Amino acid sequence: MSQQDDLTAVQRRLDELVNRVGELEQTVEQLRHGPPSPAATPRPPDRSGLPDLVHIPDTPYNSALWTDSDDEGLGLRDRHAP
């Protein structure tokens, strides 16, 4: 890249930085003046096409579910590991 290309890229980055700082200043001003109105509140992301979340309870599982299961890598429950 030539020096002129480098200067152009730097100027573009500085312009972008100035725009972002301006946006940040506006956001800070809005936060200082209280909560935004409901119309200005951002909507949650669109979840169409995604499966609904599954709630997993904190209660322990019934131990009968594991009665005939093998311990992975250890073999059957009533036998010792090698």
SELUM-988403 format. One record per atom (N, C-alpha, C): y, z, x; residue number from 1; atom name. Coordinates in steps of 0.1 Angstrom, whole numbers, plus 5000, padded with zeros to 4 digits. Layout:
N
     y     z     x    k   a
     Y     Z     X  NUM  CA
...
This chain:
82
     y     z     x    k   a
  4988  5000  5008    1   N
  5000  5000  5000    1  CA
  5012  5000  5009    1   C
  5022  4993  5004    2   N
  5035  4993  5011    2  CA
  5043  5005  5008    2   C
  5053  5007  5016    3   N
  5062  5018  5014    3  CA
  5069  5017  5000    3   C
  5072  5005  4996    4   N
  5079  5004  4983    4  CA
  5069  5008  4971    4   C
  5056  5004  4973    5   N
  5046  5007  4963    5  CA
  5044  5023  4962    5   C
  5044  5029  4974    6   N
  5043  5043  4974    6  CA
  5055  5050  4967    6   C
  5067  5045  4970    7   N
  5079  5051  4964    7  CA
  5079  5049  4949    7   C
  5074  5037  4944    8   N
  5073  5035  4930    8  CA
  5063  5044  4923    8   C
  5052  5046  4930    9   N
  5042  5056  4925    9  CA
  5047  5070  4924    9   C
  5054  5074  4934   10   N
  5060  5087  4934   10  CA
  5070  5089  4923   10   C
  5079  5079  4921   11   N
  5089  5079  4911   11  CA
  5082  5080  4897   11   C
  5071  5073  4895   12   N
  5064  5073  4882   12  CA
  5058  5087  4880   12   C
  5053  5093  4890   13   N
  5047  5107  4889   13  CA
  5058  5117  4886   13   C
  5070  5115  4893   14   N
  5081  5124  4890   14  CA
  5086  5123  4876   14   C
  5087  5111  4871   15   N
  5091  5108  4857   15  CA
  5081  5115  4847   15   C
  5068  5114  4850   16   N
  5058  5120  4842   16  CA
  5059  5135  4842   16   C
  5062  5141  4854   17   N
  5063  5155  4855   17  CA
  5075  5160  4847   17   C
  5086  5153  4848   18   N
  5098  5156  4841   18  CA
  5095  5156  4826   18   C
  5088  5146  4821   19   N
  5084  5146  4807   19  CA
  5076  5158  4803   19   C
  5066  5161  4811   20   N
  5057  5172  4808   20  CA
  5064  5185  4808   20   C
  5074  5187  4817   21   N
  5082  5200  4818   21  CA
  5090  5201  4805   21   C
  5096  5189  4801   22   N
  5104  5189  4788   22  CA
  5095  5193  4776   22   C
  5083  5188  4775   23   N
  5074  5192  4765   23  CA
  5070  5206  4765   23   C
  5068  5212  4777   24   N
  5065  5226  4779   24  CA
  5077  5234  4774   24   C
  5089  5230  4778   25   N
  5101  5238  4774   25  CA
  5102  5238  4759   25   C
  5099  5227  4752   26   N
  5100  5227  4738   26  CA
  5090  5236  4731   26   C
  5078  5236  4737   27   N
  5067  5245  4732   27  CA
  5071  5259  4734   27   C
  5077  5263  4745   28   N
  5081  5277  4747   28  CA
  5092  5281  4737   28   C
  5101  5272  4735   29   N
  5112  5275  4725   29  CA
  5106  5277  4711   29   C
  5096  5269  4707   30   N
  5090  5270  4694   30  CA
  5083  5284  4693   30   C
  5076  5288  4704   31   N
  5069  5300  4704   31  CA
  5079  5312  4703   31   C
  5090  5311  4709   32   N
  5100  5322  4709   32  CA
  5106  5324  4695   32   C
  5107  5313  4687   33   N
  5113  5314  4674   33  CA
  5103  5317  4663   33   C
  5091  5321  4666   34   N
  5081  5325  4656   34  CA
  5070  5315  4655   34   C
  5061  5318  4646   35   N
  5050  5309  4644   35  CA
  5054  5296  4637   35   C
  5048  5285  4640   36   N
  5051  5272  4634   36  CA
  5048  5272  4620   36   C
  5055  5263  4613   37   N
  5052  5262  4598   37  CA
  5038  5256  4597   37   C
  5032  5258  4585   38   N
  5018  5253  4583   38  CA
  5017  5238  4585   38   C
  5027  5230  4582   39   N
  5027  5216  4584   39  CA
  5026  5212  4599   39   C
  5032  5221  4607   40   N
  5032  5218  4622   40  CA
  5020  5223  4629   40   C
  5012  5231  4622   41   N
  5000  5237  4628   41  CA
  4990  5226  4631   41   C
  4985  5225  4643   42   N
  4975  5215  4646   42  CA
  4962  5217  4639   42   C
  4956  5206  4635   43   N
  4943  5207  4627   43  CA
  4932  5209  4637   43   C
  4921  5215  4633   44   N
  4909  5216  4642   44  CA
  4904  5202  4644   44   C
  4896  5200  4655   45   N
  4891  5187  4657   45  CA
  4881  5183  4647   45   C
  4880  5170  4644   46   N
  4871  5165  4634   46  CA
  4857  5167  4639   46   C
  4849  5173  4631   47   N
  4835  5176  4634   47  CA
  4825  5166  4627   47   C
  4830  5155  4621   48   N
  4822  5147  4614   48  CA
  4811  5141  4623   48   C
  4799  5141  4618   49   N
  4788  5135  4626   49  CA
  4781  5146  4634   49   C
  4787  5158  4635   50   N
  4781  5168  4643   50  CA
  4773  5178  4633   50   C
  4762  5183  4637   51   N
  4754  5192  4629   51  CA
  4762  5205  4627   51   C
  4760  5212  4616   52   N
  4766  5225  4613   52  CA
  4760  5235  4623   52   C
  4768  5245  4626   53   N
  4764  5256  4635   53  CA
  4754  5264  4628   53   C
  4744  5269  4636   54   N
  4733  5277  4631   54  CA
  4736  5291  4635   54   C
  4736  5300  4625   55   N
  4738  5315  4628   55  CA
  4725  5321  4632   55   C
  4725  5328  4643   56   N
  4713  5335  4648   56  CA
  4716  5350  4647   56   C
  4708  5357  4639   57   N
  4711  5371  4636   57  CA
  4708  5379  4649   57   C
  4715  5391  4650   58   N
  4713  5400  4661   58  CA
  4701  5409  4659   58   C
  4695  5409  4647   59   N
  4684  5418  4645   59  CA
  4671  5413  4653   59   C
  4663  5422  4657   60   N
  4651  5418  4665   60  CA
  4641  5411  4657   60   C
  4634  5402  4663   61   N
  4623  5394  4656   61  CA
  4612  5403  4653   61   C
  4604  5399  4643   62   N
  4592  5406  4638   62  CA
  4582  5405  4650   62   C
  4576  5415  4654   63   N
  4567  5414  4666   63  CA
  4554  5407  4661   63   C
  4551  5406  4649   64   N
  4539  5399  4644   64  CA
  4540  5384  4648   64   C
  4552  5379  4650   65   N
  4554  5365  4654   65  CA
  4547  5362  4667   65   C
  4546  5372  4676   66   N
  4541  5370  4689   66  CA
  4527  5375  4691   66   C
  4520  5378  4680   67   N
  4506  5384  4681   67  CA
  4496  5376  4689   67   C
  4495  5363  4686   68   N
  4485  5355  4693   68  CA
  4491  5346  4704   68   C
  4503  5349  4709   69   N
  4509  5340  4718   69  CA
  4505  5344  4733   69   C
  4506  5334  4741   70   N
  4503  5336  4755   70  CA
  4516  5338  4763   70   C
  4516  5347  4773   71   N
  4528  5348  4781   71  CA
  4528  5337  4791   71   C
  4539  5329  4791   72   N
  4540  5318  4800   72  CA
  4537  5321  4814   72   C
  4527  5315  4820   73   N
  4524  5317  4834   73  CA
  4516  5329  4837   73   C
  4514  5338  4827   74   N
  4506  5350  4830   74  CA
  4493  5350  4822   74   C
  4491  5341  4813   75   N
  4478  5340  4806   75  CA
  4479  5349  4794   75   C
  4467  5352  4789   76   N
  4466  5360  4776   76  CA
  4471  5375  4779   76   C
  4475  5381  4768   77   N
  4481  5394  4768   77  CA
  4471  5405  4773   77   C
  4458  5403  4769   78   N
  4448  5414  4772   78  CA
  4441  5411  4785   78   C
  4446  5402  4793   79   N
  4440  5399  4806   79  CA
  4450  5401  4817   79   C
  4446  5404  4829   80   N
  4455  5406  4840   80  CA
  4458  5392  4847   80   C
  4470  5391  4852   81   N
  4474  5379  4860   81  CA
  4466  5379  4873   81   C
  4463  5367  4877   82   N
  4455  5366  4890   82  CA
  4463  5371  4902   82   C
